[in-house]
Amino acid sequence: MIIVGCATMVDYVLSCGQPAYTIDVAISMDHMSLQAVEEGLGTCWIGAFKEDEVKRILNVPEEMRVVEIMPLGYPKFHPDPKPRKKLEEIVFYEKYQA
């Protein structure tokens, strides 16, 4: 199965300057992927696609935006967890430190 996350309200921009629809769709799809893993399914967030071709194949209206594609299925194997970075490597206090 493939879930295609589309946005209908594409004109709203957050006060930080980011289009709201990309964030809204990404958050909702992320929640779906978390639940999928909880149910024993495998998935992967895909953002590298040709939007015009996806719209044509799925008959998505021109005014909508395709934000994300997410395949969903039963994995052949479950990979081992990746090692985590130390908290000191990813968290900065007060200001960013290169």
mmCIF file as gemmi writes it, N, C-alpha and C atoms, coordinates in Angstrom:
data_model
loop_
_atom_site.group_PDB
_atom_site.id
_atom_site.type_symbol
_atom_site.label_atom_id
_atom_site.label_alt_id
_atom_site.label_comp_id
_atom_site.label_asym_id
_atom_site.label_entity_id
_atom_site.label_seq_id
_atom_site.pdbx_PDB_ins_code
_atom_site.Cartn_x
_atom_site.Cartn_y
_atom_site.Cartn_z
_atom_site.occupancy
_atom_site.B_iso_or_equiv
_atom_site.pdbx_formal_charge
_atom_site.auth_seq_id
_atom_site.auth_asym_id
_atom_site.pdbx_PDB_model_num
ATOM 1 N N . MET Axp A 1 ? 0.842 -1.152 0 1 0 ? 1 A 1
ATOM 2 C CA . MET Axp A 1 ? 0 0 0 1 0 ? 1 A 1
ATOM 3 C C . MET Axp A 1 ? 0.898 1.227 0 1 0 ? 1 A 1
ATOM 4 N N . ILE Axp A 2 ? 0.428 2.263 -0.648 1 0 ? 2 A 1
ATOM 5 C CA . ILE Axp A 2 ? 1.143 3.54 -0.632 1 0 ? 2 A 1
ATOM 6 C C . ILE Axp A 2 ? 0.165 4.623 -0.228 1 0 ? 2 A 1
ATOM 7 N N . ILE Axp A 3 ? 0.54 5.389 0.783 1 0 ? 3 A 1
ATOM 8 C CA . ILE Axp A 3 ? -0.257 6.533 1.222 1 0 ? 3 A 1
ATOM 9 C C . ILE Axp A 3 ? 0.384 7.779 0.637 1 0 ? 3 A 1
ATOM 10 N N . VAL Axp A 4 ? -0.422 8.616 0.016 1 0 ? 4 A 1
ATOM 11 C CA . VAL Axp A 4 ? 0.081 9.854 -0.57 1 0 ? 4 A 1
ATOM 12 C C . VAL Axp A 4 ? -0.533 11.011 0.212 1 0 ? 4 A 1
ATOM 13 N N . GLY Axp A 5 ? 0.324 11.777 0.881 1 0 ? 5 A 1
ATOM 14 C CA . GLY Axp A 5 ? -0.127 12.915 1.691 1 0 ? 5 A 1
ATOM 15 C C . GLY Axp A 5 ? -0.258 14.158 0.834 1 0 ? 5 A 1
ATOM 16 N N . CYS Axp A 6 ? -1.486 14.659 0.72 1 0 ? 6 A 1
ATOM 17 C CA . CYS Axp A 6 ? -1.762 15.839 -0.1 1 0 ? 6 A 1
ATOM 18 C C . CYS Axp A 6 ? -2.316 16.976 0.76 1 0 ? 6 A 1
ATOM 19 N N . ALA Axp A 7 ? -2.078 18.195 0.301 1 0 ? 7 A 1
ATOM 20 C CA . ALA Axp A 7 ? -2.574 19.376 1.001 1 0 ? 7 A 1
ATOM 21 C C . ALA Axp A 7 ? -3.572 20.115 0.12 1 0 ? 7 A 1
ATOM 22 N N . THR Axp A 8 ? -4.643 20.597 0.765 1 0 ? 8 A 1
ATOM 23 C CA . THR Axp A 8 ? -5.656 21.35 0.033 1 0 ? 8 A 1
ATOM 24 C C . THR Axp A 8 ? -5.554 22.848 0.3 1 0 ? 8 A 1
ATOM 25 N N . MET Axp A 9 ? -5.147 23.222 1.503 1 0 ? 9 A 1
ATOM 26 C CA . MET Axp A 9 ? -5.025 24.641 1.86 1 0 ? 9 A 1
ATOM 27 C C . MET Axp A 9 ? -3.549 25.02 1.776 1 0 ? 9 A 1
ATOM 28 N N . VAL Axp A 10 ? -3.128 25.528 0.63 1 0 ? 10 A 1
ATOM 29 C CA . VAL Axp A 10 ? -1.697 25.732 0.393 1 0 ? 10 A 1
ATOM 30 C C . VAL Axp A 10 ? -1.239 27.181 0.501 1 0 ? 10 A 1
ATOM 31 N N . ASP Axp A 11 ? -2.145 28.108 0.775 1 0 ? 11 A 1
ATOM 32 C CA . ASP Axp A 11 ? -1.774 29.522 0.8 1 0 ? 11 A 1
ATOM 33 C C . ASP Axp A 11 ? -1.364 30.05 2.166 1 0 ? 11 A 1
ATOM 34 N N . TYR Axp A 12 ? -1.697 29.333 3.241 1 0 ? 12 A 1
ATOM 35 C CA . TYR Axp A 12 ? -1.41 29.843 4.579 1 0 ? 12 A 1
ATOM 36 C C . TYR Axp A 12 ? 0.076 29.703 4.905 1 0 ? 12 A 1
ATOM 37 N N . VAL Axp A 13 ? 0.679 30.799 5.361 1 0 ? 13 A 1
ATOM 38 C CA . VAL Axp A 13 ? 2.086 30.817 5.737 1 0 ? 13 A 1
ATOM 39 C C . VAL Axp A 13 ? 2.185 31.156 7.217 1 0 ? 13 A 1
ATOM 40 N N . LEU Axp A 14 ? 2.988 30.388 7.945 1 0 ? 14 A 1
ATOM 41 C CA . LEU Axp A 14 ? 3.187 30.64 9.366 1 0 ? 14 A 1
ATOM 42 C C . LEU Axp A 14 ? 3.972 31.936 9.574 1 0 ? 14 A 1
ATOM 43 N N . SER Axp A 15 ? 3.909 32.475 10.769 1 0 ? 15 A 1
ATOM 44 C CA . SER Axp A 15 ? 4.6 33.743 11.037 1 0 ? 15 A 1
ATOM 45 C C . SER Axp A 15 ? 6.113 33.621 10.871 1 0 ? 15 A 1
ATOM 46 N N . CYS Axp A 16 ? 6.648 32.415 10.925 1 0 ? 16 A 1
ATOM 47 C CA . CYS Axp A 16 ? 8.089 32.21 10.724 1 0 ? 16 A 1
ATOM 48 C C . CYS Axp A 16 ? 8.458 32.166 9.243 1 0 ? 16 A 1
ATOM 49 N N . GLY Axp A 17 ? 7.446 32.239 8.367 1 0 ? 17 A 1
ATOM 50 C CA . GLY Axp A 17 ? 7.694 32.256 6.933 1 0 ? 17 A 1
ATOM 51 C C . GLY Axp A 17 ? 7.562 30.914 6.24 1 0 ? 17 A 1
ATOM 52 N N . GLN Axp A 18 ? 7.331 29.848 7 1 0 ? 18 A 1
ATOM 53 C CA . GLN Axp A 18 ? 7.199 28.519 6.414 1 0 ? 18 A 1
ATOM 54 C C . GLN Axp A 18 ? 5.761 28.28 5.957 1 0 ? 18 A 1
ATOM 55 N N . PRO Axp A 19 ? 5.562 27.641 4.794 1 0 ? 19 A 1
ATOM 56 C CA . PRO Axp A 19 ? 4.2 27.265 4.403 1 0 ? 19 A 1
ATOM 57 C C . PRO Axp A 19 ? 3.65 26.238 5.387 1 0 ? 19 A 1
ATOM 58 N N . ALA Axp A 20 ? 2.464 26.453 5.899 1 0 ? 20 A 1
ATOM 59 C CA . ALA Axp A 20 ? 1.898 25.575 6.925 1 0 ? 20 A 1
ATOM 60 C C . ALA Axp A 20 ? 1.584 24.183 6.387 1 0 ? 20 A 1
ATOM 61 N N . TYR Axp A 21 ? 1.203 24.067 5.136 1 0 ? 21 A 1
ATOM 62 C CA . TYR Axp A 21 ? 0.742 22.771 4.638 1 0 ? 21 A 1
ATOM 63 C C . TYR Axp A 21 ? 1.834 21.712 4.658 1 0 ? 21 A 1
ATOM 64 N N . THR Axp A 22 ? 3.076 22.084 4.395 1 0 ? 22 A 1
ATOM 65 C CA . THR Axp A 22 ? 4.139 21.08 4.399 1 0 ? 22 A 1
ATOM 66 C C . THR Axp A 22 ? 4.339 20.52 5.805 1 0 ? 22 A 1
ATOM 67 N N . ILE Axp A 23 ? 4.284 21.377 6.792 1 0 ? 23 A 1
ATOM 68 C CA . ILE Axp A 23 ? 4.462 20.953 8.181 1 0 ? 23 A 1
ATOM 69 C C . ILE Axp A 23 ? 3.265 20.132 8.639 1 0 ? 23 A 1
ATOM 70 N N . ASP Axp A 24 ? 2.056 20.602 8.338 1 0 ? 24 A 1
ATOM 71 C CA . ASP Axp A 24 ? 0.845 19.887 8.752 1 0 ? 24 A 1
ATOM 72 C C . ASP Axp A 24 ? 0.793 18.471 8.181 1 0 ? 24 A 1
ATOM 73 N N . VAL Axp A 25 ? 1.07 18.337 6.899 1 0 ? 25 A 1
ATOM 74 C CA . VAL Axp A 25 ? 1.025 17.007 6.275 1 0 ? 25 A 1
ATOM 75 C C . VAL Axp A 25 ? 2.152 16.126 6.818 1 0 ? 25 A 1
ATOM 76 N N . ALA Axp A 26 ? 3.341 16.684 6.975 1 0 ? 26 A 1
ATOM 77 C CA . ALA Axp A 26 ? 4.464 15.896 7.492 1 0 ? 26 A 1
ATOM 78 C C . ALA Axp A 26 ? 4.177 15.374 8.901 1 0 ? 26 A 1
ATOM 79 N N . ILE Axp A 27 ? 3.588 16.21 9.751 1 0 ? 27 A 1
ATOM 80 C CA . ILE Axp A 27 ? 3.258 15.776 11.111 1 0 ? 27 A 1
ATOM 81 C C . ILE Axp A 27 ? 2.232 14.649 11.076 1 0 ? 27 A 1
ATOM 82 N N . SER Axp A 28 ? 1.196 14.806 10.272 1 0 ? 28 A 1
ATOM 83 C CA . SER Axp A 28 ? 0.164 13.761 10.228 1 0 ? 28 A 1
ATOM 84 C C . SER Axp A 28 ? 0.718 12.448 9.676 1 0 ? 28 A 1
ATOM 85 N N . MET Axp A 29 ? 1.553 12.533 8.659 1 0 ? 29 A 1
ATOM 86 C CA . MET Axp A 29 ? 2.146 11.32 8.088 1 0 ? 29 A 1
ATOM 87 C C . MET Axp A 29 ? 3.128 10.686 9.066 1 0 ? 29 A 1
ATOM 88 N N . ASP Axp A 30 ? 3.836 11.507 9.831 1 0 ? 30 A 1
ATOM 89 C CA . ASP Axp A 30 ? 4.759 10.974 10.827 1 0 ? 30 A 1
ATOM 90 C C . ASP Axp A 30 ? 4.005 10.179 11.885 1 0 ? 30 A 1
ATOM 91 N N . HIS Axp A 31 ? 2.858 10.696 12.313 1 0 ? 31 A 1
ATOM 92 C CA . HIS Axp A 31 ? 2.047 9.973 13.285 1 0 ? 31 A 1
ATOM 93 C C . HIS Axp A 31 ? 1.572 8.635 12.71 1 0 ? 31 A 1
ATOM 94 N N . MET Axp A 32 ? 1.232 8.628 11.423 1 0 ? 32 A 1
ATOM 95 C CA . MET Axp A 32 ? 0.836 7.374 10.781 1 0 ? 32 A 1
ATOM 96 C C . MET Axp A 32 ? 1.992 6.383 10.747 1 0 ? 32 A 1
ATOM 97 N N . SER Axp A 33 ? 3.201 6.873 10.469 1 0 ? 33 A 1
ATOM 98 C CA . SER Axp A 33 ? 4.349 5.966 10.402 1 0 ? 33 A 1
ATOM 99 C C . SER Axp A 33 ? 4.674 5.397 11.774 1 0 ? 33 A 1
ATOM 100 N N . LEU Axp A 34 ? 4.548 6.204 12.822 1 0 ? 34 A 1
ATOM 101 C CA . LEU Axp A 34 ? 4.777 5.699 14.177 1 0 ? 34 A 1
ATOM 102 C C . LEU Axp A 34 ? 3.776 4.609 14.539 1 0 ? 34 A 1
ATOM 103 N N . GLN Axp A 35 ? 2.512 4.811 14.189 1 0 ? 35 A 1
ATOM 104 C CA . GLN Axp A 35 ? 1.494 3.806 14.477 1 0 ? 35 A 1
ATOM 105 C C . GLN Axp A 35 ? 1.714 2.559 13.628 1 0 ? 35 A 1
ATOM 106 N N . ALA Axp A 36 ? 2.15 2.739 12.395 1 0 ? 36 A 1
ATOM 107 C CA . ALA Axp A 36 ? 2.423 1.591 11.531 1 0 ? 36 A 1
ATOM 108 C C . ALA Axp A 36 ? 3.488 0.688 12.15 1 0 ? 36 A 1
ATOM 109 N N . VAL Axp A 37 ? 4.559 1.289 12.642 1 0 ? 37 A 1
ATOM 110 C CA . VAL Axp A 37 ? 5.625 0.505 13.28 1 0 ? 37 A 1
ATOM 111 C C . VAL Axp A 37 ? 5.089 -0.189 14.524 1 0 ? 37 A 1
ATOM 112 N N . GLU Axp A 38 ? 4.263 0.501 15.28 1 0 ? 38 A 1
ATOM 113 C CA . GLU Axp A 38 ? 3.648 -0.1 16.472 1 0 ? 38 A 1
ATOM 114 C C . GLU Axp A 38 ? 2.823 -1.333 16.104 1 0 ? 38 A 1
ATOM 115 N N . GLU Axp A 39 ? 2.232 -1.324 14.913 1 0 ? 39 A 1
ATOM 116 C CA . GLU Axp A 39 ? 1.405 -2.434 14.444 1 0 ? 39 A 1
ATOM 117 C C . GLU Axp A 39 ? 2.229 -3.518 13.735 1 0 ? 39 A 1
ATOM 118 N N . GLY Axp A 40 ? 3.549 -3.346 13.692 1 0 ? 40 A 1
ATOM 119 C CA . GLY Axp A 40 ? 4.407 -4.339 13.065 1 0 ? 40 A 1
ATOM 120 C C . GLY Axp A 40 ? 4.618 -4.146 11.577 1 0 ? 40 A 1
ATOM 121 N N . LEU Axp A 41 ? 4.249 -2.998 11.064 1 0 ? 41 A 1
ATOM 122 C CA . LEU Axp A 41 ? 4.42 -2.699 9.649 1 0 ? 41 A 1
ATOM 123 C C . LEU Axp A 41 ? 5.713 -1.923 9.426 1 0 ? 41 A 1
ATOM 124 N N . GLY Axp A 42 ? 6.158 -1.905 8.192 1 0 ? 42 A 1
ATOM 125 C CA . GLY Axp A 42 ? 7.328 -1.131 7.816 1 0 ? 42 A 1
ATOM 126 C C . GLY Axp A 42 ? 6.917 0.014 6.916 1 0 ? 42 A 1
ATOM 127 N N . THR Axp A 43 ? 7.654 1.106 6.986 1 0 ? 43 A 1
ATOM 128 C CA . THR Axp A 43 ? 7.352 2.262 6.164 1 0 ? 43 A 1
ATOM 129 C C . THR Axp A 43 ? 8.586 3.131 6.013 1 0 ? 43 A 1
ATOM 130 N N . CYS Axp A 44 ? 8.509 4.082 5.124 1 0 ? 44 A 1
ATOM 131 C CA . CYS Axp A 44 ? 9.61 5.016 4.898 1 0 ? 44 A 1
ATOM 132 C C . CYS Axp A 44 ? 9.038 6.301 4.32 1 0 ? 44 A 1
ATOM 133 N N . TRP Axp A 45 ? 9.436 7.414 4.862 1 0 ? 45 A 1
ATOM 134 C CA . TRP Axp A 45 ? 9.004 8.731 4.387 1 0 ? 45 A 1
ATOM 135 C C . TRP Axp A 45 ? 9.728 9.016 3.081 1 0 ? 45 A 1
ATOM 136 N N . ILE Axp A 46 ? 8.979 9.309 2.015 1 0 ? 46 A 1
ATOM 137 C CA . ILE Axp A 46 ? 9.595 9.588 0.713 1 0 ? 46 A 1
ATOM 138 C C . ILE Axp A 46 ? 9.227 11.003 0.274 1 0 ? 46 A 1
ATOM 139 N N . GLY Axp A 47 ? 10.244 11.803 0.049 1 0 ? 47 A 1
ATOM 140 C CA . GLY Axp A 47 ? 10.034 13.17 -0.416 1 0 ? 47 A 1
ATOM 141 C C . GLY Axp A 47 ? 10.642 13.421 -1.786 1 0 ? 47 A 1
ATOM 142 N N . ALA Axp A 48 ? 11.335 12.438 -2.329 1 0 ? 48 A 1
ATOM 143 C CA . ALA Axp A 48 ? 11.972 12.577 -3.639 1 0 ? 48 A 1
ATOM 144 C C . ALA Axp A 48 ? 11.079 11.942 -4.698 1 0 ? 48 A 1
ATOM 145 N N . PHE Axp A 49 ? 10.242 12.764 -5.317 1 0 ? 49 A 1
ATOM 146 C CA . PHE Axp A 49 ? 9.336 12.289 -6.361 1 0 ? 49 A 1
ATOM 147 C C . PHE Axp A 49 ? 9.007 13.455 -7.276 1 0 ? 49 A 1
ATOM 148 N N . LYS Axp A 50 ? 8.46 13.154 -8.419 1 0 ? 50 A 1
ATOM 149 C CA . LYS Axp A 50 ? 8.055 14.193 -9.374 1 0 ? 50 A 1
ATOM 150 C C . LYS Axp A 50 ? 6.575 14.46 -9.145 1 0 ? 50 A 1
ATOM 151 N N . GLU Axp A 51 ? 6.295 15.585 -8.507 1 0 ? 51 A 1
ATOM 152 C CA . GLU Axp A 51 ? 4.92 15.892 -8.107 1 0 ? 51 A 1
ATOM 153 C C . GLU Axp A 51 ? 3.961 15.887 -9.292 1 0 ? 51 A 1
ATOM 154 N N . ASP Axp A 52 ? 4.365 16.459 -10.416 1 0 ? 52 A 1
ATOM 155 C CA . ASP Axp A 52 ? 3.457 16.511 -11.564 1 0 ? 52 A 1
ATOM 156 C C . ASP Axp A 52 ? 3.091 15.116 -12.065 1 0 ? 52 A 1
ATOM 157 N N . GLU Axp A 53 ? 4.034 14.184 -12.002 1 0 ? 53 A 1
ATOM 158 C CA . GLU Axp A 53 ? 3.738 12.814 -12.436 1 0 ? 53 A 1
ATOM 159 C C . GLU Axp A 53 ? 2.82 12.103 -11.452 1 0 ? 53 A 1
ATOM 160 N N . VAL Axp A 54 ? 3.041 12.303 -10.147 1 0 ? 54 A 1
ATOM 161 C CA . VAL Axp A 54 ? 2.161 11.7 -9.137 1 0 ? 54 A 1
ATOM 162 C C . VAL Axp A 54 ? 0.747 12.247 -9.305 1 0 ? 54 A 1
ATOM 163 N N . LYS Axp A 55 ? 0.626 13.547 -9.505 1 0 ? 55 A 1
ATOM 164 C CA . LYS Axp A 55 ? -0.697 14.155 -9.708 1 0 ? 55 A 1
ATOM 165 C C . LYS Axp A 55 ? -1.393 13.573 -10.933 1 0 ? 55 A 1
ATOM 166 N N . ARG Axp A 56 ? -0.638 13.402 -11.998 1 0 ? 56 A 1
ATOM 167 C CA . ARG Axp A 56 ? -1.22 12.867 -13.232 1 0 ? 56 A 1
ATOM 168 C C . ARG Axp A 56 ? -1.69 11.421 -13.03 1 0 ? 56 A 1
ATOM 169 N N . ILE Axp A 57 ? -0.844 10.599 -12.429 1 0 ? 57 A 1
ATOM 170 C CA . ILE Axp A 57 ? -1.177 9.186 -12.233 1 0 ? 57 A 1
ATOM 171 C C . ILE Axp A 57 ? -2.385 9.019 -11.32 1 0 ? 57 A 1
ATOM 172 N N . LEU Axp A 58 ? -2.446 9.819 -10.243 1 0 ? 58 A 1
ATOM 173 C CA . LEU Axp A 58 ? -3.522 9.674 -9.249 1 0 ? 58 A 1
ATOM 174 C C . LEU Axp A 58 ? -4.687 10.631 -9.469 1 0 ? 58 A 1
ATOM 175 N N . ASN Axp A 59 ? -4.606 11.449 -10.505 1 0 ? 59 A 1
ATOM 176 C CA . ASN Axp A 59 ? -5.671 12.405 -10.817 1 0 ? 59 A 1
ATOM 177 C C . ASN Axp A 59 ? -5.889 13.405 -9.67 1 0 ? 59 A 1
ATOM 178 N N . VAL Axp A 60 ? -4.79 13.866 -9.079 1 0 ? 60 A 1
ATOM 179 C CA . VAL Axp A 60 ? -4.851 14.862 -8.007 1 0 ? 60 A 1
ATOM 180 C C . VAL Axp A 60 ? -5.084 16.224 -8.648 1 0 ? 60 A 1
ATOM 181 N N . PRO Axp A 61 ? -6.056 16.992 -8.155 1 0 ? 61 A 1
ATOM 182 C CA . PRO Axp A 61 ? -6.331 18.317 -8.737 1 0 ? 61 A 1
ATOM 183 C C . PRO Axp A 61 ? -5.105 19.228 -8.718 1 0 ? 61 A 1
ATOM 184 N N . GLU Axp A 62 ? -4.988 20.058 -9.712 1 0 ? 62 A 1
ATOM 185 C CA . GLU Axp A 62 ? -3.84 20.946 -9.878 1 0 ? 62 A 1
ATOM 186 C C . GLU Axp A 62 ? -3.614 21.864 -8.679 1 0 ? 62 A 1
ATOM 187 N N . GLU Axp A 63 ? -4.703 22.338 -8.049 1 0 ? 63 A 1
ATOM 188 C CA . GLU Axp A 63 ? -4.568 23.284 -6.932 1 0 ? 63 A 1
ATOM 189 C C . GLU Axp A 63 ? -4.075 22.633 -5.637 1 0 ? 63 A 1
ATOM 190 N N . MET Axp A 64 ? -4.055 21.312 -5.588 1 0 ? 64 A 1
ATOM 191 C CA . MET Axp A 64 ? -3.552 20.602 -4.409 1 0 ? 64 A 1
ATOM 192 C C . MET Axp A 64 ? -2.056 20.37 -4.558 1 0 ? 64 A 1
ATOM 193 N N . ARG Axp A 65 ? -1.384 20.107 -3.424 1 0 ? 65 A 1
ATOM 194 C CA . ARG Axp A 65 ? 0.047 19.788 -3.434 1 0 ? 65 A 1
ATOM 195 C C . ARG Axp A 65 ? 0.258 18.391 -2.873 1 0 ? 65 A 1
ATOM 196 N N . VAL Axp A 66 ? 1.094 17.62 -3.539 1 0 ? 66 A 1
ATOM 197 C CA . VAL Axp A 66 ? 1.517 16.323 -3.032 1 0 ? 66 A 1
ATOM 198 C C . VAL Axp A 66 ? 2.77 16.589 -2.204 1 0 ? 66 A 1
ATOM 199 N N . VAL Axp A 67 ? 2.706 16.273 -0.914 1 0 ? 67 A 1
ATOM 200 C CA . VAL Axp A 67 ? 3.791 16.601 0.006 1 0 ? 67 A 1
ATOM 201 C C . VAL Axp A 67 ? 4.689 15.407 0.285 1 0 ? 67 A 1
ATOM 202 N N . GLU Axp A 68 ? 4.099 14.236 0.384 1 0 ? 68 A 1
ATOM 203 C CA . GLU Axp A 68 ? 4.856 13.069 0.839 1 0 ? 68 A 1
ATOM 204 C C . GLU Axp A 68 ? 4.221 11.799 0.308 1 0 ? 68 A 1
ATOM 205 N N . ILE Axp A 69 ? 5.054 10.801 0.101 1 0 ? 69 A 1
ATOM 206 C CA . ILE Axp A 69 ? 4.599 9.466 -0.269 1 0 ? 69 A 1
ATOM 207 C C . ILE Axp A 69 ? 5.127 8.503 0.789 1 0 ? 69 A 1
ATOM 208 N N . MET Axp A 70 ? 4.284 7.582 1.225 1 0 ? 70 A 1
ATOM 209 C CA . MET Axp A 70 ? 4.69 6.663 2.283 1 0 ? 70 A 1
ATOM 210 C C . MET Axp A 70 ? 4.227 5.243 1.955 1 0 ? 70 A 1
ATOM 211 N N . PRO Axp A 71 ? 5.16 4.377 1.511 1 0 ? 71 A 1
ATOM 212 C CA . PRO Axp A 71 ? 4.796 2.979 1.325 1 0 ? 71 A 1
ATOM 213 C C . PRO Axp A 71 ? 4.566 2.32 2.683 1 0 ? 71 A 1
ATOM 214 N N . LEU Axp A 72 ? 3.712 1.337 2.698 1 0 ? 72 A 1
ATOM 215 C CA . LEU Axp A 72 ? 3.345 0.672 3.947 1 0 ? 72 A 1
ATOM 216 C C . LEU Axp A 72 ? 3.207 -0.82 3.666 1 0 ? 72 A 1
ATOM 217 N N . GLY Axp A 73 ? 3.874 -1.642 4.452 1 0 ? 73 A 1
ATOM 218 C CA . GLY Axp A 73 ? 3.78 -3.083 4.241 1 0 ? 73 A 1
ATOM 219 C C . GLY Axp A 73 ? 4.463 -3.853 5.342 1 0 ? 73 A 1
ATOM 220 N N . TYR Axp A 74 ? 4.549 -5.165 5.152 1 0 ? 74 A 1
ATOM 221 C CA . TYR Axp A 74 ? 5.189 -6.033 6.129 1 0 ? 74 A 1
ATOM 222 C C . TYR Axp A 74 ? 6.651 -6.231 5.725 1 0 ? 74 A 1
ATOM 223 N N . PRO Axp A 75 ? 7.572 -5.829 6.6 1 0 ? 75 A 1
ATOM 224 C CA . PRO Axp A 75 ? 8.99 -5.941 6.246 1 0 ? 75 A 1
ATOM 225 C C . PRO Axp A 75 ? 9.471 -7.392 6.26 1 0 ? 75 A 1
ATOM 226 N N . LYS Axp A 76 ? 10.476 -7.702 5.403 1 0 ? 76 A 1
ATOM 227 C CA . LYS Axp A 76 ? 11.078 -9.038 5.394 1 0 ? 76 A 1
ATOM 228 C C . LYS Axp A 76 ? 11.906 -9.26 6.653 1 0 ? 76 A 1
ATOM 229 N N . PHE Axp A 77 ? 12.506 -8.19 7.174 1 0 ? 77 A 1
ATOM 230 C CA . PHE Axp A 77 ? 13.308 -8.293 8.396 1 0 ? 77 A 1
ATOM 231 C C . PHE Axp A 77 ? 13.224 -6.963 9.142 1 0 ? 77 A 1
ATOM 232 N N . HIS Axp A 78 ? 13.566 -6.996 10.387 1 0 ? 78 A 1
ATOM 233 C CA . HIS Axp A 78 ? 13.589 -5.79 11.218 1 0 ? 78 A 1
ATOM 234 C C . HIS Axp A 78 ? 15.048 -5.471 11.533 1 0 ? 78 A 1
ATOM 235 N N . PRO Axp A 79 ? 15.572 -4.366 11.007 1 0 ? 79 A 1
ATOM 236 C CA . PRO Axp A 79 ? 16.982 -4.046 11.252 1 0 ? 79 A 1
ATOM 237 C C . PRO Axp A 79 ? 17.227 -3.725 12.728 1 0 ? 79 A 1
ATOM 238 N N . ASP Axp A 80 ? 18.46 -3.93 13.142 1 0 ? 80 A 1
ATOM 239 C CA . ASP Axp A 80 ? 18.841 -3.568 14.504 1 0 ? 80 A 1
ATOM 240 C C . ASP Axp A 80 ? 18.782 -2.052 14.653 1 0 ? 80 A 1
ATOM 241 N N . PRO Axp A 81 ? 18.47 -1.574 15.854 1 0 ? 81 A 1
ATOM 242 C CA . PRO Axp A 81 ? 18.451 -0.123 16.067 1 0 ? 81 A 1
ATOM 243 C C . PRO Axp A 81 ? 19.826 0.484 15.806 1 0 ? 81 A 1
ATOM 244 N N . LYS Axp A 82 ? 19.834 1.695 15.277 1 0 ? 82 A 1
ATOM 245 C CA . LYS Axp A 82 ? 21.091 2.407 15.048 1 0 ? 82 A 1
ATOM 246 C C . LYS Axp A 82 ? 21.595 2.968 16.369 1 0 ? 82 A 1
ATOM 247 N N . PRO Axp A 83 ? 22.91 3.077 16.525 1 0 ? 83 A 1
ATOM 248 C CA . PRO Axp A 83 ? 23.423 3.663 17.765 1 0 ? 83 A 1
ATOM 249 C C . PRO Axp A 83 ? 23.015 5.132 17.874 1 0 ? 83 A 1
ATOM 250 N N . ARG Axp A 84 ? 22.714 5.559 19.074 1 0 ? 84 A 1
ATOM 251 C CA . ARG Axp A 84 ? 22.306 6.938 19.327 1 0 ? 84 A 1
ATOM 252 C C . ARG Axp A 84 ? 23.515 7.81 19.62 1 0 ? 84 A 1
ATOM 253 N N . LYS Axp A 85 ? 23.436 9.057 19.19 1 0 ? 85 A 1
ATOM 254 C CA . LYS Axp A 85 ? 24.475 10.018 19.546 1 0 ? 85 A 1
ATOM 255 C C . LYS Axp A 85 ? 24.318 10.402 21.007 1 0 ? 85 A 1
ATOM 256 N N . LYS Axp A 86 ? 25.413 10.837 21.597 1 0 ? 86 A 1
ATOM 257 C CA . LYS Axp A 86 ? 25.349 11.327 22.967 1 0 ? 86 A 1
ATOM 258 C C . LYS Axp A 86 ? 24.56 12.624 22.988 1 0 ? 86 A 1
ATOM 259 N N . LEU Axp A 87 ? 23.841 12.858 24.053 1 0 ? 87 A 1
ATOM 260 C CA . LEU Axp A 87 ? 23.027 14.056 24.192 1 0 ? 87 A 1
ATOM 261 C C . LEU Axp A 87 ? 23.857 15.323 23.985 1 0 ? 87 A 1
ATOM 262 N N . GLU Axp A 88 ? 25.081 15.325 24.462 1 0 ? 88 A 1
ATOM 263 C CA . GLU Axp A 88 ? 25.953 16.5 24.328 1 0 ? 88 A 1
ATOM 264 C C . GLU Axp A 88 ? 26.264 16.829 22.865 1 0 ? 88 A 1
ATOM 265 N N . GLU Axp A 89 ? 26.125 15.852 21.979 1 0 ? 89 A 1
ATOM 266 C CA . GLU Axp A 89 ? 26.408 16.069 20.56 1 0 ? 89 A 1
ATOM 267 C C . GLU Axp A 89 ? 25.248 16.741 19.825 1 0 ? 89 A 1
ATOM 268 N N . ILE Axp A 90 ? 24.048 16.676 20.405 1 0 ? 90 A 1
ATOM 269 C CA . ILE Axp A 90 ? 22.879 17.167 19.666 1 0 ? 90 A 1
ATOM 270 C C . ILE Axp A 90 ? 22.08 18.245 20.382 1 0 ? 90 A 1
ATOM 271 N N . VAL Axp A 91 ? 22.418 18.523 21.658 1 0 ? 91 A 1
ATOM 272 C CA . VAL Axp A 91 ? 21.664 19.517 22.419 1 0 ? 91 A 1
ATOM 273 C C . VAL Axp A 91 ? 22.603 20.664 22.792 1 0 ? 91 A 1
ATOM 274 N N . PHE Axp A 92 ? 22.152 21.875 22.544 1 0 ? 92 A 1
ATOM 275 C CA . PHE Axp A 92 ? 22.909 23.069 22.923 1 0 ? 92 A 1
ATOM 276 C C . PHE Axp A 92 ? 22.027 23.923 23.823 1 0 ? 92 A 1
ATOM 277 N N . TYR Axp A 93 ? 22.631 24.564 24.796 1 0 ? 93 A 1
ATOM 278 C CA . TYR Axp A 93 ? 21.905 25.421 25.716 1 0 ? 93 A 1
ATOM 279 C C . TYR Axp A 93 ? 22.28 26.872 25.461 1 0 ? 93 A 1
ATOM 280 N N . GLU Axp A 94 ? 21.285 27.73 25.491 1 0 ? 94 A 1
ATOM 281 C CA . GLU Axp A 94 ? 21.461 29.181 25.318 1 0 ? 94 A 1
ATOM 282 C C . GLU Axp A 94 ? 21.744 29.604 23.892 1 0 ? 94 A 1
ATOM 283 N N . LYS Axp A 95 ? 22.658 28.928 23.174 1 0 ? 95 A 1
ATOM 284 C CA . LYS Axp A 95 ? 22.933 29.282 21.78 1 0 ? 95 A 1
ATOM 285 C C . LYS Axp A 95 ? 23.569 28.101 21.065 1 0 ? 95 A 1
ATOM 286 N N . TYR Axp A 96 ? 23.511 28.132 19.754 1 0 ? 96 A 1
ATOM 287 C CA . TYR Axp A 96 ? 24.107 27.071 18.922 1 0 ? 96 A 1
ATOM 288 C C . TYR Axp A 96 ? 25.615 27.133 19.018 1 0 ? 96 A 1
ATOM 289 N N . GLN Axp A 97 ? 26.242 25.959 19.111 1 0 ? 97 A 1
ATOM 290 C CA . GLN Axp A 97 ? 27.701 25.88 19.161 1 0 ? 97 A 1
ATOM 291 C C . GLN Axp A 97 ? 28.178 24.94 18.069 1 0 ? 97 A 1
ATOM 292 N N . ALA Axp A 98 ? 28.969 25.458 17.162 1 0 ? 98 A 1
ATOM 293 C CA . ALA Axp A 98 ? 29.482 24.645 16.047 1 0 ? 98 A 1
ATOM 294 C C . ALA Axp A 98 ? 30.568 23.697 16.496 1 0 ? 98 A 1
